[in-house]
Structures are given as C-alpha cells and as structure tokens.
Amino acid sequence: MVRVRAPQDLLAGIFLLGLGSVGLVYGAGLGLGGKVTLIGPGYLPRILSWALLGFGTVLIAQSLMIDGDRITRPPVGRVAAILGSLLVFAVSVETVGLVLATAAQVLVAWLAAPERRWREGIVLSVVLSLGAAALFGVALRLPFKLWPM
C-alpha cells in the first residue's frame, strides 16, 4: 500500500497538475508558430503548462518518498492580508498610479509577515514600486499611469 509521507506536497502537486492541464486545454487552440524566431501565441503557455505538469509530478513523487509537513489550517489573518493586498492594488492602480498602488499592495501584504519589521517593509515597497515602474513604464513602455498626475 502506498503511504503519503508529505500531504502538503501531495496537494501542491495535484494543484500544479490541474493548473498545467487547464493551461494545455485552453491553450490548445493557440498556434505554436513555424520557426524558433517566429513563435506563436501558444508557445509560452504550452511550455509553462508542461513545466507545471513536470513540477506537479515531482512534488507528488516526493510526497510519497520524503517525510514532510502535515496539512494545517492557514492563519485567517494572513490569508486576509494577502487577499486584501490584491484588492487594494486592483482598486487603486487606475486612480493613484502603478507606483503608489504597488507600494500600498506591498505594505498591506506585509501585514501577513509573522515577524514584521516596518523598516524592511517600507524599503521593500519602495524598491518593488520603482522596479515595477522601471520595468513596465520605462523598459517595456506599457501604457500604465505611473503616478496620480
């Protein structure tokens, strides 16, 4: 009889298998392209879906061979902080811009940290906000509103 030694890894592996399968099914209609230099819109989703299937398979195999953590209830406050940070970003990005919305999201998500050091949270929010502005606004030239002006 097969004994699951790491239930968290088993569930994570099943989740990744499901996610990879959904990606393959929904990306099946997208073309791969003809050449390496002319890849189609389905190339990256297919590669990522296969990677998820591979990682899921490895996690499931690992859950049967290596002892791991049991499944525990997640702390409700931490989960609420993470979900709240996503909501803060979604509601505020169009009004206050990418930089301030990212900073607010990071600070709200920081509430989920078990050991909160606010100086680190502020530094992290500044670095990630400016990094997002540099990547999406400057390097990729995406039409994001960076500031509230």
Secondary structure by P-SEA (a helix, b strand, c coil): ccccccaaaaaaaaaaaaaaaaaaaaaccccccccccccccaaaaaaaaaaaaaaaaaaaaaaacbbbbccccccaaaaaaaaaaaaaaaaccccccaaaaaaaaaaaaacccccccaaaaaaaaaaaaaaaaaacccccccccccccc
